[in-house]
Amino acid sequence: MQLVINGQPKEIVELSSAAKIADLISYLGLKNDRVAIEQNGEIVSRSSWAEASLQSGDKLEIVHFVGGGLS
């Protein structure tokens, strides 16, 4: 599957044409509770990742939250 992730073209052969956003998150090894996803300019709610289909050519922005700061 051909995707553009954070502006970088990627071919991910491990994802089938029936892949969902949840499958991509799992494949990338990201923690569900620390990620926000935008698909083709639309934010995808975490509750719909298991149903949100990926299509070859999709443009995804993935933001991964990290902890830290001053104590």
C-alpha positions as CSV (number, residue, x, y, z in Angstrom):
1,M,0.0,0.0,0.0
2,Q,1.3,3.4,-0.9
3,L,0.8,6.1,1.8
4,V,2.2,9.5,2.5
5,I,3.0,9.7,6.2
6,N,4.0,13.1,7.6
7,G,4.9,14.2,4.1
8,Q,7.1,11.1,3.4
9,P,6.0,8.6,0.7
10,K,6.0,5.1,2.1
11,E,5.2,1.7,0.6
12,I,4.0,-0.7,3.2
13,V,3.6,-4.1,1.6
14,E,2.5,-5.7,5.0
15,L,-0.8,-3.8,4.9
16,S,-3.6,-5.3,2.7
17,S,-6.1,-3.3,0.7
18,A,-8.6,-4.0,3.6
19,A,-6.3,-2.3,6.2
20,K,-7.7,0.0,8.8
21,I,-6.0,2.9,10.6
22,A,-5.7,0.6,13.7
23,D,-3.7,-1.8,11.6
24,L,-1.3,0.9,10.6
25,I,-0.8,2.1,14.2
26,S,-0.1,-1.4,15.2
27,Y,2.3,-2.0,12.3
28,L,4.2,1.2,13.2
29,G,4.4,0.1,16.9
30,L,2.7,3.3,18.2
31,K,0.8,3.4,21.5
32,N,-2.9,4.1,20.8
33,D,-3.3,6.6,23.7
34,R,-0.4,8.8,22.6
35,V,-1.2,9.3,18.9
36,A,-3.5,11.6,16.9
37,I,-4.3,10.9,13.2
38,E,-5.3,13.1,10.3
39,Q,-6.3,11.3,7.1
40,N,-6.5,13.4,4.0
41,G,-7.1,16.6,6.0
42,E,-9.7,15.2,8.4
43,I,-9.0,14.2,12.0
44,V,-9.9,10.6,12.7
45,S,-11.3,10.0,16.1
46,R,-9.6,7.2,18.1
47,S,-12.9,5.4,18.5
48,S,-13.2,5.0,14.7
49,W,-9.7,3.7,14.0
50,A,-10.8,0.1,13.8
51,E,-13.4,1.0,11.1
52,A,-11.5,3.7,9.2
53,S,-10.2,2.2,6.0
54,L,-6.9,3.1,4.4
55,Q,-6.7,3.6,0.7
56,S,-3.5,3.6,-1.4
57,G,-2.5,7.2,-1.8
58,D,-3.9,8.4,1.5
59,K,-2.1,11.3,3.1
60,L,-1.7,10.8,6.9
61,E,-0.4,13.1,9.5
62,I,0.5,11.2,12.7
63,V,1.3,13.2,15.8
64,H,2.9,11.2,18.7
65,F,2.6,12.8,22.1
66,V,5.6,12.5,24.5
67,G,5.7,13.4,28.2
68,G,8.2,15.7,29.7
69,G,8.6,19.3,30.9
70,L,9.7,21.1,34.0
71,S,9.2,19.6,37.4
